[in-house]
Amino acid sequence: MPPSRPETMGAMPTLAATVLSPAAWRERASAHEERADALTAGRRERVARGERHAIEDFLFEYYGLKPAQVRRWHPGIGVGLQVADAHAGYRWYVTSSDGVTTMDAAAFAAERGDAVAQIRRLLAATAGRKPLLGCFGMHEWAMVYRAGEDLRHPLPLRLGQGGTDAAVEANPLVCTHIDAFRFFTPEAAPLNAHRLTRENQVAMDQPGCLHATMDLYKWAFKLGPAVPGDLLLDCFALARDVRYVDMQASPYDVSSYGLAPIAVETPEGKSEYASRQREFTRRAAPLRERLLEACDAVLEYRESD
């Protein structure tokens, strides 16, 4: 934790609570790069061939992150590195007189503090709610309700347009996540039980939502060097697992990827989807807590009002 500061001081200096030797941090960085390369291998190979994957590429195209960004290792806030010339050249890093390079938390907080505080509010509010397991993945169906040929993915609809529309009409739409709701067709949006806006996102996001869980990856990246590399990759791996279930439960036919559907229009499919939600909620909880800890560590460096 940063030391107390006199009232006359500005932003607190950046201190390293832990200092890693060159051998120690290079081992961590190398392990991170190997894991990142394995997680992003498919994307990199597809880009080289000019191909797309309707499921996995979402993590790169929607969130706007490149494999090289995922590969870059950060030790996390409060961890210093000895003899770290490359990191010394990265944004948000500073090197002390004794040669220890660490995240410049004071500078990061001064420029990004408001964004970090908003991320923290959202994460804390989500963590504090009971997971809701009754949406059954119908958000993807609402995105193609009465859409005709205007589909978001180059895949056929498993039940056809008529069957898809009938499933939406037979199942209540109770989506709680604005970044799913905003892609609903104009005909589907009024059917949702909640009127979702960016302004009420903090009041609506809840831990059972698959998209709120995938967004942990987004928040991990937006917190920059405050988040250690292992946490970023844990969030990425979870988001990828969630994305597969998201599409298996969607109206699209994903058999071309060797996947079986989760037929949420049936009682059995609903049960399976809710079971997957519970498991993802369990896996997301400790990651969300670690992101909250990173937020708190950054916000301790904000200047007092």
LINSULNOR-V19116 format. One record per helix or strand. SS is the DSSP state (A for helix, B for strand). FROM is the first residue (numbers start at 1). LEN is the number of residues. Records with the same first field share a line. If there is no record, write none. Layout:
SS->FROM-LEN + FROM-LEN
This chain:
B->18-3 + 79-4 + 93-3 + 100-4 + 157-1 + 173-1 + 192-1 + 252-1
A->22-28 + 58-4 + 67-5 + 85-4 + 105-23 + 138-5 + 160-11 + 178-4 + 186-4 + 201-4 + 210-13 + 224-3 + 229-20 + 255-3 + 267-33
